[in-house]
Amino acid sequence: MARRQSHEPVARANTAPSADQQAARSFLVVGLLAALAGLMAYTPGVGVLVAALLIILARTVDRGSTAIMRRRQVRGGRGKSDGLVAVAASPVHLIAASLITLFCLILPVIVGFIVGGFVSLGAANANGLDWPPLSAIGFGVGGAVGLFVAWWGPGGTSLRRGTKITLRKVFRPSWLSLLVAAFLLAVAALAFYSAANGGGADWAREPISKPELPNRPGLGDIRHWPIISELPIIGSN
């Protein structure tokens, strides 16, 4: 007798998310990115570290989900050992995701640093170096631009896919996604407001002092220089 196949079919009639669910998850992603940018404005070091850890998590989820999907395609369906295999392979996916993130973050950090620097320069030129929100604006804008580049730049496909998978599993109802997104936007606004008023990391709130450049010799000083002082008209003698 033919042995019964113990695997479920791979192709399942998964219901596509509705327009409301897609909009709610997009709103949740915006809230998450805004909260990370606000955290970078408040305490840049912690914000960058949290963003890097979340990016690694998203890439790990994407790699694990892709591996399980390929395994089911090869085996013809779901297997009882899928969960065990996923847990056993998770350290490998974590290491690979960490190494990929390390290289993929180079461009976002550079772009964010440059844009944040130019924004700070423009704000300082308009409001002075002692303007309290200066550093918060520079770090916040630079962090937001860096996150945007990480999301849409090199390696962003895996990041977006892993983020969507994670959010879909954790926040299924649309109302929950909207509620969490609103909370994250409030956290972002509070963090930026606090940073603009002197809160956060002490080193990031240190006032920027104007660099003291060496005095350049004026024309009067040059006239007293040796040899030049002996010249007609120009010299002092």
ABEGO torsion letter per residue (X at the ends): XBBBBABBBABBBBBBBBAAAAAAAAAAAAAAAAAAAAAAAABAAAAAAAAAAAAAAAAAAAAAAAAAAAAAAAAGEBBAAAAAAAAAAAAAAAAAAAAAAAAAAAAAAAAAAAAAAAAAAAAAAAAEAABAAAAAAAAAAAAAAAAAAAAABBGAAAAAAAAAAAAAAABABAAAAAAAAAAAAAAAAAAAAAAAAGBEBAAAABBBBBBBBBBBBBAAAAAABBGAAABBGABAX
